[in-house]
Amino acid sequence: MLSNTSIVVMCGGKGSRLGNLSEDTPKPLVKIHDKTILDWKLEHYANQGYYNCVLCVGFRGDKIKKYIQQKYNKILVNDSGVRAGILKRLFDVKDQLTQTTLVSYGDTFAKIELDNLIKKHALNNTLITLVVAPIINPFGILKWNNNNIITSFEEKPTFNHFIGYFVINREALEYIPQKVINMPDGKGIVAMFKNFIDMKQVKIYEYFGLKFTVNTPSELEDVRKNIGGFYTLNE
């Protein structure tokens, strides 16, 4: 484990796209086989020697806090309230952060080699490093001009997308205006990314390994069907 690195897991969202599954259960506590999404994440961090962890909760935060207290030691839980956006939750725990912090969303899991990610961030010499992965668009993508003449057609193109993991230097939070910090949902964090992109202070870390995100019941069903085989295959 690289010293002076803290972990923040964002666990405050309502998970409304999961429908009835998330009415009473916060999404990070949804189970994939015999473990919650949060278990998958925290165990992966601990297996690599990363224990300095803060959970930022909101919706049903009391349940997450109770779960953590019963199962894990020395993990801090901070509740910024249901209405706080992602950036506000991060800002509220800034005094708990080390110089370098890995932030991840509570509904995602990626089997990232953390030492490698943190080293790459240091070499990037930027305030933020976003973890990205390729995704294949299942559709044919077209472009056309003002005369409705098609100018290009790409069948199932591959794009790069942000997977809900990023590394940030604590000093970056000192540059963010309060009005941006207080933006709801994910608007503030996106505004922060865009601002630092304009300042050329954001680079990428490309990731091609095992990952999953649970947003909808169909995604949850797919993960439950596939994760066991994928995980064993990649051990």
C-alpha positions as a Python dict, from the first residue, in 0.01 Angstrom:
ca = {
    (1, 'M'): (0, 0, 0),
    (2, 'L'): (116, 351, -80),
    (3, 'S'): (119, 574, 227),
    (4, 'N'): (-71, 899, 255),
    (5, 'T'): (-371, 773, 58),
    (6, 'S'): (-729, 783, 181),
    (7, 'I'): (-1043, 627, 38),
    (8, 'V'): (-1385, 794, 7),
    (9, 'V'): (-1692, 594, -95),
    (10, 'M'): (-2000, 791, -202),
    (11, 'C'): (-2305, 616, -55),
    (12, 'G'): (-2562, 895, -39),
    (13, 'G'): (-2782, 846, -346),
    (14, 'K'): (-3142, 725, -340),
    (15, 'G'): (-3096, 466, -614),
    (16, 'S'): (-3443, 545, -748),
    (17, 'R'): (-3383, 360, -1075),
    (18, 'L'): (-3374, 33, -879),
    (19, 'G'): (-3742, 81, -802),
    (20, 'N'): (-3880, -117, -507),
    (21, 'L'): (-3541, -272, -436),
    (22, 'S'): (-3406, 57, -302),
    (23, 'E'): (-3713, 195, -124),
    (24, 'D'): (-3585, 82, 213),
    (25, 'T'): (-3234, -38, 134),
    (26, 'P'): (-2955, 199, 28),
    (27, 'K'): (-2798, 82, -297),
    (28, 'P'): (-2451, 7, -150),
    (29, 'L'): (-2619, -256, 71),
    (30, 'V'): (-2784, -438, -219),
    (31, 'K'): (-2644, -790, -232),
    (32, 'I'): (-2448, -953, -513),
    (33, 'H'): (-2458, -1318, -408),
    (34, 'D'): (-2352, -1333, -42),
    (35, 'K'): (-2195, -986, -25),
    (36, 'T'): (-2324, -632, -50),
    (37, 'I'): (-2177, -398, -312),
    (38, 'L'): (-2010, -218, -21),
    (39, 'D'): (-1852, -546, 95),
    (40, 'W'): (-1710, -606, -252),
    (41, 'K'): (-1552, -262, -244),
    (42, 'L'): (-1419, -252, 111),
    (43, 'E'): (-1277, -604, 96),
    (44, 'H'): (-1098, -521, -228),
    (45, 'Y'): (-944, -211, -68),
    (46, 'A'): (-843, -400, 248),
    (47, 'N'): (-690, -686, 49),
    (48, 'Q'): (-450, -430, -98),
    (49, 'G'): (-373, -271, 238),
    (50, 'Y'): (-599, 34, 206),
    (51, 'Y'): (-791, 80, 533),
    (52, 'N'): (-813, 460, 569),
    (53, 'C'): (-1172, 483, 448),
    (54, 'V'): (-1459, 733, 485),
    (55, 'L'): (-1816, 662, 374),
    (56, 'C'): (-2027, 961, 271),
    (57, 'V'): (-2390, 869, 335),
    (58, 'G'): (-2730, 1032, 293),
    (59, 'F'): (-3035, 824, 196),
    (60, 'R'): (-3090, 558, 464),
    (61, 'G'): (-2752, 654, 603),
    (62, 'D'): (-2843, 513, 943),
    (63, 'K'): (-2862, 164, 791),
    (64, 'I'): (-2520, 193, 633),
    (65, 'K'): (-2371, 323, 956),
    (66, 'K'): (-2522, 37, 1156),
    (67, 'Y'): (-2397, -217, 901),
    (68, 'I'): (-2045, -74, 911),
    (69, 'Q'): (-2032, -64, 1291),
    (70, 'Q'): (-2133, -429, 1311),
    (71, 'K'): (-1889, -558, 1050),
    (72, 'Y'): (-1592, -323, 1009),
    (73, 'N'): (-1348, -140, 1234),
    (74, 'K'): (-1205, 209, 1195),
    (75, 'I'): (-1420, 312, 899),
    (76, 'L'): (-1563, 660, 938),
    (77, 'V'): (-1918, 741, 829),
    (78, 'N'): (-2023, 1100, 755),
    (79, 'D'): (-2384, 1200, 689),
    (80, 'S'): (-2435, 1524, 495),
    (81, 'G'): (-2809, 1471, 465),
    (82, 'V'): (-3032, 1345, 186),
    (83, 'R'): (-3022, 1666, -20),
    (84, 'A'): (-2645, 1705, -38),
    (85, 'G'): (-2482, 1652, -377),
    (86, 'I'): (-2177, 1436, -439),
    (87, 'L'): (-1934, 1727, -427),
    (88, 'K'): (-2084, 1862, -104),
    (89, 'R'): (-2040, 1520, 58),
    (90, 'L'): (-1676, 1514, -48),
    (91, 'F'): (-1616, 1870, 71),
    (92, 'D'): (-1770, 1789, 411),
    (93, 'V'): (-1502, 1527, 481),
    (94, 'K'): (-1203, 1722, 344),
    (95, 'D'): (-1048, 1747, 690),
    (96, 'Q'): (-1037, 1366, 703),
    (97, 'L'): (-856, 1336, 370),
    (98, 'T'): (-489, 1278, 312),
    (99, 'Q'): (-298, 1456, 37),
    (100, 'T'): (-408, 1192, -215),
    (101, 'T'): (-758, 1044, -208),
    (102, 'L'): (-932, 779, -413),
    (103, 'V'): (-1304, 853, -453),
    (104, 'S'): (-1547, 590, -580),
    (105, 'Y'): (-1923, 566, -616),
    (106, 'G'): (-2103, 324, -385),
    (107, 'D'): (-2291, 146, -665),
    (108, 'T'): (-1978, 50, -860),
    (109, 'F'): (-1703, -205, -824),
    (110, 'A'): (-1381, -224, -1025),
    (111, 'K'): (-1097, -465, -953),
    (112, 'I'): (-834, -193, -989),
    (113, 'E'): (-476, -240, -872),
    (114, 'L'): (-475, 58, -639),
    (115, 'D'): (-98, 104, -604),
    (116, 'N'): (-71, 123, -981),
    (117, 'L'): (-352, 380, -1001),
    (118, 'I'): (-203, 600, -728),
    (119, 'K'): (143, 584, -886),
    (120, 'K'): (-2, 678, -1224),
    (121, 'H'): (-180, 973, -1064),
    (122, 'A'): (147, 1095, -914),
    (123, 'L'): (318, 1066, -1253),
    (124, 'N'): (30, 1253, -1416),
    (125, 'N'): (121, 1554, -1202),
    (126, 'T'): (-239, 1681, -1214),
    (127, 'L'): (-497, 1751, -946),
    (128, 'I'): (-737, 1481, -1070),
    (129, 'T'): (-711, 1146, -1247),
    (130, 'L'): (-1031, 993, -1384),
    (131, 'V'): (-1058, 616, -1430),
    (132, 'V'): (-1202, 537, -1773),
    (133, 'A'): (-1295, 218, -1955),
    (134, 'P'): (-1414, 132, -2306),
    (135, 'I'): (-1780, 68, -2373),
    (136, 'I'): (-1936, -54, -2698),
    (137, 'N'): (-2244, 134, -2813),
    (138, 'P'): (-2493, -133, -2928),
    (139, 'F'): (-2635, 90, -3202),
    (140, 'G'): (-2527, 224, -3539),
    (141, 'I'): (-2438, 592, -3491),
    (142, 'L'): (-2511, 836, -3774),
    (143, 'K'): (-2430, 1199, -3851),
    (144, 'W'): (-2590, 1415, -4120),
    (145, 'N'): (-2572, 1769, -4256),
    (146, 'N'): (-2833, 2046, -4289),
    (147, 'N'): (-2968, 1881, -4605),
    (148, 'N'): (-3034, 1555, -4419),
    (149, 'I'): (-2758, 1384, -4614),
    (150, 'I'): (-2582, 1125, -4398),
    (151, 'T'): (-2213, 1208, -4363),
    (152, 'S'): (-2100, 914, -4148),
    (153, 'F'): (-2220, 580, -4017),
    (154, 'E'): (-2043, 385, -3742),
    (155, 'E'): (-2167, 40, -3649),
    (156, 'K'): (-2138, -22, -3274),
    (157, 'P'): (-1857, 227, -3207),
    (158, 'T'): (-1643, 206, -2894),
    (159, 'F'): (-1641, 501, -2655),
    (160, 'N'): (-1452, 570, -2335),
    (161, 'H'): (-1658, 639, -2023),
    (162, 'F'): (-1594, 746, -1664),
    (163, 'I'): (-1657, 448, -1435),
    (164, 'G'): (-1715, 630, -1105),
    (165, 'Y'): (-1359, 617, -970),
    (166, 'F'): (-1118, 909, -951),
    (167, 'V'): (-809, 1024, -761),
    (168, 'I'): (-794, 1380, -634),
    (169, 'N'): (-540, 1590, -449),
    (170, 'R'): (-686, 1751, -137),
    (171, 'E'): (-568, 2097, -243),
    (172, 'A'): (-808, 2084, -539),
    (173, 'L'): (-1101, 2140, -302),
    (174, 'E'): (-962, 2481, -209),
    (175, 'Y'): (-1026, 2613, -562),
    (176, 'I'): (-1398, 2531, -582),
    (177, 'P'): (-1658, 2810, -535),
    (178, 'Q'): (-1926, 2752, -273),
    (179, 'K'): (-2204, 2776, -532),
    (180, 'V'): (-2051, 2479, -715),
    (181, 'I'): (-2003, 2283, -394),
    (182, 'N'): (-2373, 2323, -314),
    (183, 'M'): (-2503, 2202, -652),
    (184, 'P'): (-2744, 1906, -619),
    (185, 'D'): (-2684, 1544, -713),
    (186, 'G'): (-2386, 1501, -944),
    (187, 'K'): (-2396, 1848, -1099),
    (188, 'G'): (-2129, 1989, -870),
    (189, 'I'): (-1880, 1708, -930),
    (190, 'V'): (-1927, 1738, -1306),
    (191, 'A'): (-1879, 2116, -1288),
    (192, 'M'): (-1561, 2058, -1089),
    (193, 'F'): (-1429, 1811, -1347),
    (194, 'K'): (-1504, 2052, -1632),
    (195, 'N'): (-1336, 2340, -1451),
    (196, 'F'): (-1017, 2144, -1391),
    (197, 'I'): (-1026, 2005, -1747),
    (198, 'D'): (-1022, 2366, -1870),
    (199, 'M'): (-719, 2420, -1644),
    (200, 'K'): (-552, 2108, -1794),
    (201, 'Q'): (-545, 1951, -1448),
    (202, 'V'): (-724, 1625, -1533),
    (203, 'K'): (-571, 1313, -1687),
    (204, 'I'): (-698, 959, -1731),
    (205, 'Y'): (-619, 610, -1607),
    (206, 'E'): (-733, 346, -1853),
    (207, 'Y'): (-885, 35, -1697),
    (208, 'F'): (-977, -286, -1882),
    (209, 'G'): (-1053, -530, -1601),
    (210, 'L'): (-1353, -658, -1408),
    (211, 'K'): (-1612, -395, -1316),
    (212, 'F'): (-1982, -362, -1256),
    (213, 'T'): (-2234, -88, -1187),
    (214, 'V'): (-2582, -142, -1047),
    (215, 'N'): (-2835, 125, -1150),
    (216, 'T'): (-3141, -72, -1263),
    (217, 'P'): (-3305, -407, -1181),
    (218, 'S'): (-3187, -548, -1516),
    (219, 'E'): (-2827, -447, -1444),
    (220, 'L'): (-2852, -606, -1101),
    (221, 'E'): (-2983, -929, -1254),
    (222, 'D'): (-2701, -935, -1511),
    (223, 'V'): (-2436, -878, -1242),
    (224, 'R'): (-2576, -1154, -1022),
    (225, 'K'): (-2567, -1395, -1318),
    (226, 'N'): (-2217, -1312, -1430),
    (227, 'I'): (-2007, -1178, -1144),
    (228, 'G'): (-1920, -1512, -988),
    (229, 'G'): (-1774, -1655, -1306),
    (230, 'F'): (-1600, -1333, -1403),
    (231, 'Y'): (-1449, -1286, -1058),
    (232, 'T'): (-1314, -1641, -1041),
    (233, 'L'): (-1180, -1612, -1393),
    (234, 'N'): (-985, -1299, -1305),
    (235, 'E'): (-844, -1416, -969),
}
